[in-house]
């Protein structure tokens, strides 16, 4: 499973103080105080940090402990067990397999058929009620209340800086998307053999900035008429591409592209690809916020 790795500062921006204390600091909430210990609705409990599905309501039971308890996860590979020798005892800690968020512990005193009791902290979970997880739901990895988008417009350093400056954009990350190689490195992508594009992944608040506005910034900050090229940068990794996460994003992108073409905004035809968003692979840390770290607002070129 592809790991989601963020710095402590990035997690602090995404999570509440209590969520951060528990998931990143391995804390524990007080018994009978969590919002989900007495939740009886049908649905699935996801990781609060990366949205990975963890436990289904059909596996939930009243353990009498005051914490949400389950006898099995939705998939064994979504949970990792770690020996915990803290507090003068030996227990089995459970963490999210994708982002290493601390969830709680598992014990051998649960009901049939597993005999296990996965004891979790409510603060480490997000509940998706049955019937409300339709295809229009955002993909995993995004903060609650935010939407996500991905854009490829050449070298991702300058593109990220452009999106960081937009009010309503809460987080950006550069990475690779659209290719065939899992967990690619920068060198892999630069070879031109992976099919990945250099992209900027954006998390934004729809109440503060519209997806249409993001698209306008995207098309205003590169040349969408050159195939596999931006200025001196040549290769498929520099292609102009929009990876949409919902059918609504697809419709808005196609509508705006058609509007620009009709108005002849660009001297040549727009070659921007508009395709469904595949897995996003976060680039190496030295690429993240590259220009901001150097006090620059745009690439020298």
Secondary structure, 3 states (H helix, E strand, C coil): CCCCCCCHHHHHHHCCHHHHHHHCCCCCCCCCCCCCCCCCCCEEEEECCCCCEEEEHHHEECCCCCCEEECCCCCHHHEEEEEECHHHCCEEEEEECCCCCEEEEEECCCCCCCCCEEEECHHHEEEEECCCCCCCCCCCCCCCCCEEEEEEECCHHHHHHHHHCCCCEEEEEEEEECCCCCCCCHHHHHCCCCCCEEEEEEEECCCCCCHHHHHHHHHHCCCCCCCCEECCEECHHHCEEEEECCHHHHHHHHHHHHHHHHCCCCCCCCCCEEEECCCEEECCHHHCCHHHHCCCCCCCC
